[in-house]
Amino acid sequence: MLKLQTPNGDTRILLHSCCAPCSSAIIECMLANGLRPTVFYCNPNIYPQAEYETRKNEAIRFVTSQGLDFVDADYDYAHWKARMTGLEDEPERGPRCLRCFTLRLTETARYASEHGFTLFTTTLASSRWKSLEQINEAGRCAAARYPGTLFWEQNWRKDGLQERRNQLLREYAFYNQQYCGCEFSMRRLNKPKEG
């Protein structure tokens, strides 16, 4: 199991969660290291709303099974989509993703600041499909807007966490989505297979 040390020594963390599969091994690792995350579910990018509800309910199921607090941010897809205007045709890992991460992590930093958390991090950094550099940039930008908050840059893909994630996915029979969440990432599902 990965040995964790928070950058500021705090054991109380606001954990931005994208979904149950990505959160599970991270939460388990945090708890094993004496850290107590409060899970913040802020994902207005997820489309359609039925998909959002399915992912949220899976996250609630896991988080409550661990005896942790779950905070559900407002689902405001119209606001999210308006903020992505002009970036609709950008590829995954492009400028749209950076803007999306920044929007979601800024909301996480705001909640942290208003509720006495000094440290926040995100499960987005567990996905091999996402740019870790973009996630860290978004987190630093979000923390800079809320003095007194610190973004914990942690690569949640290493030291066996990816393998443990896959084990927990099977153990809990999590719903496992096939796309990032936004309507633009759904396009990949509809493309014909090459070869």
Backbone as numpy.savetxt, mean C-alpha at the origin, in Angstrom:
# Nx Ny Nz CAx CAy CAz Cx Cy Cz
13.17 -14.89 9.84 12.31 -13.70 9.84 13.20 -12.45 9.84
12.83 -11.50 9.03 13.55 -10.23 8.91 13.57 -9.50 10.25
14.74 -9.02 10.65 14.88 -8.20 11.86 14.66 -6.76 11.45
13.69 -6.12 12.10 13.34 -4.74 11.74 13.80 -3.77 12.81
14.26 -2.62 12.36 14.58 -1.49 13.23 14.01 -0.26 12.55
13.07 0.41 13.20 12.49 1.60 12.60 13.52 2.73 12.62
13.43 3.65 11.67 14.44 4.71 11.58 14.43 5.68 12.76
13.32 5.78 13.48 13.25 6.70 14.61 13.03 5.98 15.94
13.07 4.65 15.92 12.90 3.88 17.15 11.46 3.73 17.61
10.53 4.32 16.87 9.11 4.26 17.24 8.57 2.85 16.97
7.71 2.36 17.84 7.11 1.04 17.63 5.67 1.16 17.14
5.14 2.37 17.10 3.78 2.62 16.62 3.88 3.19 15.22
3.29 2.49 14.26 3.47 2.82 12.84 2.12 2.89 12.14
1.98 3.84 11.24 0.82 3.87 10.35 1.25 3.18 9.07
0.60 2.08 8.77 0.95 1.26 7.60 -0.09 1.45 6.51
0.30 2.14 5.45 -0.60 2.25 4.29 -0.65 0.87 3.64
-1.88 0.36 3.46 -2.07 -0.98 2.91 -2.77 -0.91 1.58
-2.22 -1.63 0.60 -2.85 -1.68 -0.72 -3.81 -2.87 -0.84
-3.52 -3.96 -0.10 -4.38 -5.15 -0.15 -3.93 -6.14 0.91
-4.76 -7.13 1.18 -4.43 -8.15 2.18 -3.21 -8.99 1.80
-3.12 -9.50 0.57 -1.95 -10.32 0.25 -0.62 -9.58 0.48
-0.54 -8.33 0.05 0.70 -7.57 0.21 0.96 -7.18 1.66
-0.09 -7.02 2.45 0.05 -6.59 3.84 0.40 -7.72 4.79
-0.03 -8.93 4.47 0.00 -10.02 5.44 1.39 -10.32 6.00
2.36 -10.57 5.16 3.71 -10.91 5.63 4.37 -9.72 6.32
4.09 -8.51 5.86 4.65 -7.31 6.47 4.11 -7.14 7.88
2.80 -7.29 8.02 2.19 -7.18 9.35 2.73 -8.26 10.28
2.80 -9.48 9.80 3.33 -10.58 10.60 4.76 -10.27 11.05
5.59 -9.76 10.14 6.97 -9.43 10.45 7.05 -8.29 11.46
6.23 -7.27 11.29 6.22 -6.16 12.24 5.86 -6.65 13.64
4.81 -7.44 13.73 4.38 -7.95 15.03 5.48 -8.80 15.68
6.15 -9.62 14.90 7.23 -10.46 15.42 8.41 -9.64 15.93
8.52 -8.40 15.44 9.60 -7.51 15.86 9.15 -6.49 16.91
7.97 -6.71 17.48 7.49 -5.81 18.53 6.95 -4.48 18.05
6.63 -4.40 16.76 6.08 -3.18 16.19 4.57 -3.33 16.06
3.86 -2.22 16.29 2.40 -2.28 16.26 1.87 -1.37 15.15
1.54 -1.95 14.00 0.99 -1.12 12.94 -0.51 -0.87 13.09
-0.92 0.32 12.73 -2.33 0.62 12.48 -2.45 0.66 10.97
-3.39 -0.09 10.42 -3.49 -0.22 8.97 -4.41 0.88 8.42
-3.87 1.61 7.44 -4.58 2.71 6.80 -4.85 2.32 5.36
-6.13 2.14 5.03 -6.53 1.68 3.71 -6.97 2.88 2.88
-6.06 3.36 2.04 -6.33 4.54 1.21 -5.99 4.18 -0.23
-7.01 3.80 -0.98 -6.80 3.31 -2.35 -7.91 3.77 -3.29
-8.04 5.10 -3.48 -9.10 5.60 -4.36 -8.86 5.28 -5.82
-7.71 4.71 -6.14 -7.36 4.33 -7.50 -8.07 3.06 -7.96
-8.57 2.27 -7.02 -9.11 0.95 -7.38 -10.43 1.09 -8.11
-10.53 0.37 -9.21 -11.69 0.45 -10.09 -12.06 -0.96 -10.55
-13.35 -1.26 -10.62 -14.52 -0.49 -10.20 -14.70 -0.57 -8.67
-15.75 0.07 -8.17 -15.94 0.11 -6.73 -16.13 -1.29 -6.14
-16.75 -2.19 -6.88 -16.91 -3.57 -6.39 -15.55 -4.21 -6.11
-14.58 -3.92 -6.96 -13.22 -4.42 -6.75 -12.61 -3.82 -5.49
-12.85 -2.52 -5.32 -12.37 -1.83 -4.11 -12.95 -2.50 -2.86
-14.24 -2.75 -2.85 -14.90 -3.34 -1.68 -14.37 -4.75 -1.41
-14.15 -5.53 -2.45 -13.62 -6.88 -2.27 -12.24 -6.83 -1.63
-11.37 -5.98 -2.16 -10.02 -5.87 -1.62 -10.05 -5.34 -0.19
-10.90 -4.34 0.06 -11.00 -3.77 1.41 -11.48 -4.81 2.40
-12.49 -5.58 2.05 -13.02 -6.60 2.96 -12.00 -7.67 3.28
-11.18 -8.04 2.32 -10.11 -9.00 2.56 -9.08 -8.41 3.53
-8.78 -7.13 3.34 -7.83 -6.47 4.24 -8.39 -6.41 5.66
-9.65 -6.07 5.79 -10.28 -6.02 7.12 -10.24 -7.40 7.76
-10.55 -8.42 7.00 -10.56 -9.80 7.52 -9.21 -10.16 8.12
-8.13 -9.84 7.41 -6.81 -10.19 7.92 -6.41 -9.31 9.10
-6.58 -8.02 8.97 -6.14 -7.08 10.01 -6.85 -7.36 11.33
-8.15 -7.58 11.27 -8.88 -7.85 12.52 -8.50 -9.20 13.10
-8.11 -10.16 12.26 -7.67 -11.46 12.78 -6.37 -11.32 13.57
-5.65 -10.24 13.33 -4.40 -9.98 14.04 -4.59 -9.05 15.24
-5.83 -8.63 15.48 -6.13 -7.76 16.61 -5.64 -6.33 16.42
-5.53 -5.89 15.17 -5.02 -4.56 14.87 -6.15 -3.62 14.45
-5.87 -2.33 14.53 -6.83 -1.32 14.11 -6.75 -1.12 12.60
-7.92 -0.92 12.01 -8.06 -0.71 10.57 -8.76 0.62 10.35
-8.15 1.48 9.55 -8.74 2.79 9.23 -9.06 2.80 7.74
-10.32 3.05 7.42 -10.77 3.08 6.03 -10.86 4.53 5.58
-9.98 4.94 4.68 -10.05 6.29 4.12 -11.23 6.34 3.15
-11.66 7.53 2.84 -12.79 7.68 1.92 -12.40 7.18 0.53
-13.37 6.56 -0.14 -13.18 6.13 -1.52 -13.68 7.25 -2.41
-12.75 7.98 -3.02 -13.12 9.09 -3.88 -12.45 8.90 -5.24
-13.03 7.99 -6.01 -12.45 7.66 -7.31 -12.49 8.85 -8.26
-13.56 9.65 -8.20 -13.67 10.80 -9.10 -12.51 11.78 -8.87
-12.17 12.02 -7.61 -11.04 12.91 -7.29 -9.74 12.31 -7.81
-9.56 11.01 -7.55 -8.34 10.35 -8.02 -8.21 10.47 -9.53
-9.30 10.17 -10.25 -9.24 10.19 -11.71 -8.97 11.59 -12.24
-9.55 12.59 -11.59 -9.29 13.97 -12.00 -7.82 14.32 -11.83
-7.19 13.81 -10.79 -5.77 14.08 -10.55 -4.88 13.36 -11.56
-5.39 12.35 -12.23 -4.61 11.60 -13.22 -4.80 12.15 -14.64
-5.59 13.20 -14.78 -5.86 13.78 -16.09 -4.55 14.10 -16.82
-4.48 13.67 -18.07 -3.31 13.90 -18.90 -2.30 12.76 -18.83
-2.50 11.85 -17.90 -1.55 10.73 -17.73 -2.19 9.38 -18.04
-3.37 9.41 -18.62 -4.12 8.17 -18.85 -3.37 7.15 -19.71
-2.59 7.61 -20.66 -1.92 6.70 -21.58 -0.48 6.37 -21.18
-0.07 6.83 -20.01 1.28 6.53 -19.54 1.39 5.04 -19.18
2.56 4.46 -19.38 2.73 3.05 -19.03 2.84 2.86 -17.52
2.65 1.61 -17.08 2.89 1.29 -15.66 4.33 1.65 -15.34
4.56 2.13 -14.13 5.85 2.62 -13.63 6.20 3.97 -14.23
5.25 4.61 -14.90 5.48 5.93 -15.47 5.00 7.03 -14.53
4.87 8.25 -15.07 4.49 9.40 -14.25 3.12 9.26 -13.56
2.19 8.53 -14.16 0.88 8.36 -13.52 1.03 7.60 -12.21
1.84 6.56 -12.20 2.04 5.78 -10.97 2.65 6.64 -9.87
3.65 7.45 -10.23 4.26 8.33 -9.24 3.22 9.29 -8.65
2.39 9.87 -9.51 1.36 10.79 -9.02 0.36 10.05 -8.13
-0.01 8.84 -8.52 -0.95 8.04 -7.73 -0.35 7.72 -6.35
0.90 7.26 -6.32 1.54 6.95 -5.04 1.61 8.20 -4.17
1.95 9.33 -4.78 2.08 10.57 -4.01 0.74 10.98 -3.42
-0.31 10.87 -4.18 -1.64 11.21 -3.68 -2.01 10.33 -2.48
-1.83 9.05 -2.60 -2.21 8.12 -1.54 -1.33 8.25 -0.30
-0.03 8.43 -0.51 0.87 8.56 0.64 0.77 9.93 1.30
0.39 10.95 0.55 0.16 12.26 1.15 -1.05 12.19 2.08
-2.07 11.48 1.67 -3.23 11.29 2.54 -2.85 10.48 3.78
-1.95 9.52 3.61 -1.46 8.73 4.75 -0.69 9.63 5.71
0.18 10.47 5.18 0.96 11.39 6.02 0.04 12.37 6.75
-0.99 12.84 6.06 -1.95 13.76 6.70 -2.61 13.07 7.89
-3.09 11.84 7.68 -3.74 11.11 8.76 -2.74 10.86 9.91
-1.51 10.50 9.56 -0.49 10.27 10.59 -0.29 11.52 11.42
-0.14 12.66 10.76 0.09 13.92 11.44 -1.06 14.28 12.38
-2.28 14.05 11.92 -3.47 14.41 12.70 -3.78 13.44 13.82
-3.16 12.25 13.81 -3.49 11.22 14.80 -2.29 10.74 15.61
-1.25 11.55 15.65 -0.14 11.29 16.55 0.86 10.22 16.13
0.86 9.87 14.85 1.88 8.95 14.34 3.06 9.77 13.84
4.26 9.37 14.20 5.44 10.04 13.65 6.01 9.29 12.45
5.63 8.02 12.31 6.23 7.15 11.30 5.15 6.47 10.45
5.35 6.48 9.14 4.44 5.74 8.25 5.25 5.05 7.16
4.68 3.99 6.63 5.29 3.24 5.54 4.18 2.65 4.69
4.53 1.92 3.65 3.50 1.39 2.75 3.82 -0.02 2.26
2.77 -0.79 2.10 2.91 -2.14 1.54 3.14 -2.10 0.03
2.97 -0.95 -0.58 3.26 -0.84 -2.02 4.68 -1.28 -2.32
5.57 -1.10 -1.34 6.98 -1.44 -1.52 7.23 -2.95 -1.47
6.15 -3.73 -1.42 6.32 -5.19 -1.47 6.09 -5.76 -2.86
5.54 -4.94 -3.75 5.18 -5.43 -5.08 6.34 -5.32 -6.06
6.67 -6.45 -6.67 7.73 -6.43 -7.68 7.28 -5.72 -8.95
5.98 -5.43 -9.07 5.45 -4.75 -10.25 5.56 -3.24 -10.14
5.93 -2.75 -8.94 6.01 -1.31 -8.71 7.47 -0.87 -8.63
7.70 0.41 -8.92 9.03 1.00 -8.82 9.28 1.43 -7.38
10.24 0.80 -6.73 10.59 1.15 -5.36 11.08 2.60 -5.28
11.78 3.05 -6.31 12.27 4.43 -6.34 11.10 5.41 -6.35
10.07 5.12 -7.16 8.89 6.00 -7.19 8.17 6.00 -5.84
8.04 4.84 -5.23 7.35 4.74 -3.94 8.09 5.55 -2.89
9.40 5.40 -2.83 10.19 6.15 -1.85 10.14 7.65 -2.11
10.18 8.04 -3.37 10.07 9.46 -3.72 8.72 10.02 -3.26
7.66 9.27 -3.53 6.31 9.70 -3.11 6.21 9.79 -1.59
6.78 8.83 -0.89 6.74 8.84 0.57 7.49 10.01 1.17
8.67 10.30 0.63 9.45 11.45 1.11 8.71 12.76 0.85
8.12 12.87 -0.33 7.35 14.07 -0.69 6.17 14.25 0.26
5.48 13.15 0.56 4.33 13.20 1.46 4.75 13.62 2.86
5.84 13.06 3.38 6.32 13.39 4.72 6.74 14.86 4.80
7.33 15.37 3.72 7.78 16.76 3.71 6.61 17.74 3.85
5.43 17.33 3.43 4.25 18.20 3.54 3.69 18.23 4.95
4.07 17.27 5.77 3.55 17.19 7.14 4.71 17.06 8.12
5.29 18.19 8.52 6.41 18.16 9.46 6.05 17.35 10.71
7.04 16.60 11.17 6.78 15.72 12.32 6.48 14.30 11.91
6.30 14.08 10.59 6.10 12.71 10.09 7.36 12.28 9.34
7.61 11.00 9.38 8.77 10.43 8.70 8.30 9.22 7.90
8.71 9.15 6.64 8.40 8.00 5.81 9.49 6.96 5.98
9.10 5.75 6.35 10.03 4.65 6.53 10.23 3.97 5.20
11.40 4.20 4.59 11.74 3.56 3.32 12.22 2.15 3.62
11.40 1.18 3.29 11.74 -0.21 3.58 11.41 -1.06 2.35
12.37 -1.86 1.93 12.14 -2.77 0.82 11.49 -4.04 1.40
10.18 -4.15 1.23 9.42 -5.26 1.81 9.43 -6.48 0.90
10.32 -6.51 -0.11 10.37 -7.64 -1.05 11.43 -8.67 -0.66
12.31 -8.30 0.26 13.49 -9.12 0.51 13.38 -9.96 1.78
14.42 -10.73 2.04 14.57 -11.52 3.27 13.40 -12.46 3.52
12.89 -13.07 2.45 11.86 -14.09 2.59 10.44 -13.58 2.70
10.24 -12.26 2.70 8.88 -11.73 2.84 8.00 -12.05 1.64
8.58 -12.06 0.45 7.79 -12.39 -0.75 7.31 -13.84 -0.68
8.19 -14.74 -0.26 7.80 -16.15 -0.14 6.74 -16.33 0.95
6.93 -15.62 2.08 5.95 -15.72 3.17 4.60 -15.15 2.73
4.64 -14.08 1.94 3.40 -13.51 1.40 2.63 -14.58 0.63
3.34 -15.32 -0.21 2.69 -16.34 -1.03 2.13 -17.47 -0.18
2.82 -17.82 0.90 2.30 -18.85 1.82 1.02 -18.37 2.51
1.03 -17.13 2.99 -0.14 -16.58 3.69 -1.31 -16.42 2.73
-1.01 -16.09 1.48 -2.07 -15.98 0.47 -2.85 -17.29 0.39
-2.11 -18.41 0.40 -2.76 -19.72 0.34 -3.44 -20.08 1.67
-2.75 -19.82 2.78 -3.31 -20.17 4.09 -4.64 -19.47 4.37
-4.71 -18.19 4.01 -5.93 -17.41 4.26 -6.88 -17.43 3.08
-6.49 -18.07 1.99 -7.29 -18.10 0.77 -7.73 -16.69 0.37
-6.77 -15.77 0.37 -7.06 -14.38 0.02 -7.51 -14.28 -1.43
-8.40 -13.34 -1.67 -8.68 -12.91 -3.03 -7.37 -12.29 -3.54
-6.90 -12.74 -4.69 -5.64 -12.27 -5.24 -5.90 -11.59 -6.57
-5.86 -10.27 -6.56 -6.16 -9.49 -7.76 -5.13 -9.72 -8.85
-5.54 -9.47 -10.08 -4.67 -9.70 -11.23 -4.18 -8.40 -11.88
-4.54 -7.26 -11.28 -4.06 -5.97 -11.80 -3.90 -5.02 -10.64
-3.15 -3.96 -10.86 -2.81 -3.00 -9.81 -4.05 -2.46 -9.12
-5.05 -2.12 -9.89 -6.27 -1.60 -9.28 -6.95 -0.54 -10.13
-6.17 0.29 -10.81 -6.80 1.37 -11.56 -7.31 0.89 -12.92
-8.21 1.65 -13.47 -8.80 1.25 -14.75 -7.77 1.21 -15.87
-6.70 1.99 -15.73 -5.67 2.01 -16.77 -4.84 0.73 -16.72
-4.61 0.21 -15.51 -3.84 -1.04 -15.40 -4.65 -2.25 -15.84
-5.98 -2.09 -15.91 -6.84 -3.19 -16.37 -6.60 -3.51 -17.85
-6.11 -2.52 -18.58 -5.89 -2.71 -20.03 -4.99 -3.91 -20.30
-4.01 -4.12 -19.40 -3.08 -5.23 -19.56 -3.81 -6.57 -19.57
-4.90 -6.65 -18.81 -5.67 -7.91 -18.75 -6.36 -8.20 -20.07
-6.68 -7.16 -20.80 -7.45 -7.33 -22.04 -6.59 -7.45 -23.29
-5.25 -7.29 -23.11 -4.38 -7.40 -24.28 -4.23 -8.86 -24.66
-4.25 -9.17 -25.98 -4.03 -10.55 -26.40 -2.61 -10.98 -26.07
-2.47 -12.24 -25.71 -1.15 -12.80 -25.39 -0.33 -12.90 -26.67
0.96 -12.56 -26.55 1.86 -12.64 -27.70 2.40 -14.06 -27.82
2.69 -14.44 -29.04 3.32 -15.73 -29.28 2.32 -16.78 -29.45
